[in-house]
Amino acid sequence: MLAVIQTGGKQYKVKVGAKLEVEKLNTEVGGAISFVPLLVADEAGENVQVGKPEVSSAKVEAKVLGHDKGDKVHVIKFHRKVRYKRNVGHRQLYTKIEILKILI
């Protein structure tokens, strides 16, 4: 089975057993979380269900594997001839999940 889920303002194409890094979710490590998919299809692509906007009869279950931070992104601002230089870093928080089931 194949499904498309939406979390953190992004869409992910998932299969059973897939491991993803998504925007931070407020769920403890080892906890279960479920998503309502936007699209569900079988492997051959013959049986496709598209939601408007979600497939209400389907559900994707996942397990939280851990929380972490991404790589640092440096933002540098510089104005020449003014002695202005600013360097700021940012590390995005994310949650690692594993897809357990896709229920139709």
VENQUIFEN-V567893 format. One record per pair of residues at least 24 apart in sequence whose C-alpha atoms are under 10 Angstrom apart, sorted by the first residue. I is the first residue (numbers start at 0). GAP is how many residues later the second one is. D is the distance in whole Angstrom. If there is no record, write none. Layout:
BEGIN
i=I gap=GAP d=D
i=I gap=GAP d=D
END
This chain:
BEGIN
i=0 gap=39 d=7
i=0 gap=40 d=6
i=0 gap=41 d=5
i=0 gap=42 d=6
i=0 gap=43 d=9
i=0 gap=44 d=9
i=0 gap=46 d=10
i=0 gap=100 d=9
i=0 gap=101 d=7
i=0 gap=102 d=9
i=0 gap=103 d=10
i=1 gap=35 d=10
i=1 gap=37 d=8
i=1 gap=38 d=6
i=1 gap=39 d=5
i=1 gap=40 d=6
i=1 gap=41 d=7
i=1 gap=42 d=10
i=1 gap=43 d=9
i=1 gap=46 d=9
i=1 gap=100 d=8
i=2 gap=33 d=10
i=2 gap=34 d=6
i=2 gap=35 d=7
i=2 gap=36 d=5
i=2 gap=37 d=4
i=2 gap=38 d=6
i=2 gap=39 d=9
i=2 gap=45 d=10
i=2 gap=46 d=9
i=2 gap=47 d=10
i=2 gap=55 d=10
i=2 gap=56 d=9
i=2 gap=57 d=8
i=2 gap=99 d=7
i=2 gap=100 d=10
i=3 gap=31 d=10
i=3 gap=32 d=9
i=3 gap=33 d=6
i=3 gap=34 d=6
i=3 gap=35 d=5
i=3 gap=36 d=7
i=3 gap=37 d=9
i=3 gap=46 d=10
i=3 gap=50 d=10
i=3 gap=56 d=9
i=4 gap=29 d=10
i=4 gap=30 d=7
i=4 gap=31 d=7
i=4 gap=32 d=5
i=4 gap=33 d=6
i=4 gap=34 d=8
i=4 gap=35 d=9
i=4 gap=49 d=9
i=4 gap=54 d=10
i=4 gap=55 d=8
i=5 gap=29 d=8
i=5 gap=30 d=8
i=5 gap=31 d=7
i=5 gap=32 d=7
i=5 gap=48 d=10
i=6 gap=28 d=8
i=6 gap=29 d=10
i=7 gap=86 d=10
i=10 gap=26 d=10
i=10 gap=27 d=9
i=11 gap=25 d=10
i=11 gap=26 d=10
i=12 gap=24 d=10
i=12 gap=25 d=10
i=12 gap=26 d=9
i=12 gap=27 d=10
i=13 gap=26 d=10
i=13 gap=46 d=9
i=13 gap=84 d=10
i=13 gap=85 d=7
i=13 gap=88 d=9
i=14 gap=28 d=10
i=14 gap=45 d=10
i=14 gap=83 d=10
i=14 gap=84 d=7
i=14 gap=85 d=9
i=14 gap=86 d=8
i=14 gap=87 d=8
i=15 gap=44 d=9
i=15 gap=45 d=9
i=15 gap=46 d=9
i=15 gap=82 d=8
i=15 gap=83 d=5
i=15 gap=84 d=6
i=15 gap=85 d=6
i=15 gap=86 d=7
i=16 gap=45 d=9
i=16 gap=80 d=10
i=16 gap=81 d=6
i=16 gap=82 d=5
i=16 gap=83 d=6
i=16 gap=84 d=8
i=17 gap=44 d=10
i=17 gap=79 d=8
i=17 gap=80 d=6
i=17 gap=81 d=5
i=17 gap=82 d=8
i=18 gap=43 d=9
i=18 gap=44 d=10
i=18 gap=45 d=10
i=18 gap=46 d=9
i=18 gap=77 d=7
i=18 gap=78 d=6
i=18 gap=79 d=4
i=18 gap=80 d=7
i=18 gap=81 d=10
i=19 gap=44 d=10
i=19 gap=45 d=10
i=19 gap=74 d=10
i=19 gap=75 d=8
i=19 gap=76 d=6
i=19 gap=77 d=5
i=19 gap=78 d=6
i=19 gap=79 d=8
i=20 gap=44 d=10
i=20 gap=45 d=9
i=20 gap=46 d=9
i=20 gap=47 d=9
i=20 gap=49 d=10
i=20 gap=72 d=10
i=20 gap=73 d=6
i=20 gap=74 d=6
i=20 gap=75 d=4
i=20 gap=76 d=6
i=20 gap=77 d=9
i=21 gap=45 d=10
i=21 gap=71 d=9
i=21 gap=72 d=6
i=21 gap=73 d=5
i=21 gap=74 d=6
i=21 gap=75 d=8
i=22 gap=44 d=10
i=22 gap=69 d=8
i=22 gap=70 d=7
i=22 gap=71 d=5
i=22 gap=72 d=6
i=22 gap=73 d=9
i=23 gap=42 d=10
i=23 gap=43 d=7
i=23 gap=44 d=9
i=23 gap=45 d=9
i=23 gap=68 d=9
i=23 gap=69 d=6
i=23 gap=70 d=4
i=23 gap=71 d=5
i=23 gap=72 d=9
i=24 gap=39 d=9
i=24 gap=42 d=9
i=24 gap=68 d=9
i=24 gap=69 d=8
i=24 gap=70 d=6
i=24 gap=71 d=9
i=24 gap=72 d=10
i=25 gap=41 d=10
i=25 gap=69 d=9
i=26 gap=36 d=10
i=26 gap=37 d=7
i=26 gap=39 d=9
i=26 gap=40 d=9
i=26 gap=68 d=9
i=27 gap=35 d=10
i=27 gap=36 d=7
i=27 gap=37 d=9
i=27 gap=38 d=8
i=27 gap=39 d=9
i=27 gap=67 d=10
i=28 gap=34 d=8
i=28 gap=35 d=5
i=28 gap=36 d=6
i=28 gap=37 d=5
i=28 gap=38 d=8
i=28 gap=66 d=9
i=28 gap=67 d=9
i=28 gap=68 d=9
i=29 gap=32 d=10
i=29 gap=33 d=6
i=29 gap=34 d=5
i=29 gap=35 d=6
i=29 gap=36 d=8
i=29 gap=67 d=9
i=30 gap=31 d=9
i=30 gap=32 d=6
i=30 gap=33 d=6
i=30 gap=34 d=8
i=30 gap=35 d=10
i=30 gap=66 d=10
i=31 gap=29 d=7
i=31 gap=30 d=6
i=31 gap=31 d=5
i=31 gap=32 d=6
i=31 gap=33 d=10
i=31 gap=65 d=9
i=31 gap=66 d=10
i=31 gap=67 d=10
i=31 gap=68 d=9
i=32 gap=27 d=8
i=32 gap=28 d=6
i=32 gap=29 d=5
i=32 gap=30 d=6
i=32 gap=31 d=7
i=32 gap=64 d=9
i=32 gap=65 d=10
i=32 gap=66 d=10
i=32 gap=67 d=10
i=33 gap=25 d=7
i=33 gap=26 d=5
i=33 gap=27 d=4
i=33 gap=28 d=6
i=33 gap=29 d=9
i=33 gap=65 d=9
i=33 gap=66 d=10
i=33 gap=67 d=9
i=33 gap=68 d=10
i=34 gap=24 d=6
i=34 gap=25 d=5
i=34 gap=26 d=6
i=34 gap=27 d=8
i=34 gap=67 d=10
i=35 gap=24 d=6
i=35 gap=25 d=9
i=35 gap=66 d=10
i=35 gap=67 d=10
i=36 gap=65 d=9
i=36 gap=66 d=10
i=36 gap=67 d=10
i=39 gap=62 d=9
i=39 gap=63 d=9
i=39 gap=64 d=8
i=40 gap=63 d=10
i=48 gap=55 d=10
i=54 gap=49 d=9
i=55 gap=48 d=9
i=56 gap=46 d=8
i=56 gap=47 d=6
i=57 gap=44 d=7
i=57 gap=45 d=5
i=57 gap=46 d=4
i=58 gap=42 d=8
i=58 gap=43 d=6
i=58 gap=44 d=5
i=58 gap=45 d=7
i=59 gap=39 d=7
i=59 gap=40 d=8
i=59 gap=41 d=6
i=59 gap=42 d=5
i=59 gap=43 d=6
i=59 gap=44 d=9
i=60 gap=37 d=9
i=60 gap=38 d=6
i=60 gap=39 d=6
i=60 gap=40 d=5
i=60 gap=41 d=6
i=60 gap=42 d=8
i=61 gap=35 d=6
i=61 gap=36 d=5
i=61 gap=37 d=4
i=61 gap=38 d=5
i=61 gap=39 d=7
i=61 gap=40 d=9
i=62 gap=33 d=9
i=62 gap=34 d=6
i=62 gap=35 d=5
i=62 gap=36 d=7
i=62 gap=37 d=7
i=62 gap=38 d=10
i=63 gap=31 d=7
i=63 gap=32 d=6
i=63 gap=33 d=5
i=63 gap=34 d=7
i=63 gap=35 d=9
i=64 gap=30 d=8
i=64 gap=31 d=5
i=64 gap=32 d=5
i=64 gap=33 d=7
i=65 gap=28 d=9
i=65 gap=29 d=6
i=65 gap=30 d=5
i=65 gap=31 d=7
i=65 gap=32 d=10
i=66 gap=26 d=7
i=66 gap=27 d=6
i=66 gap=28 d=4
i=66 gap=29 d=6
i=66 gap=30 d=9
i=67 gap=24 d=9
i=67 gap=25 d=6
i=67 gap=26 d=6
i=67 gap=27 d=6
i=67 gap=28 d=8
i=68 gap=24 d=4
i=68 gap=25 d=6
i=68 gap=26 d=8
i=69 gap=24 d=7
i=69 gap=25 d=10
END
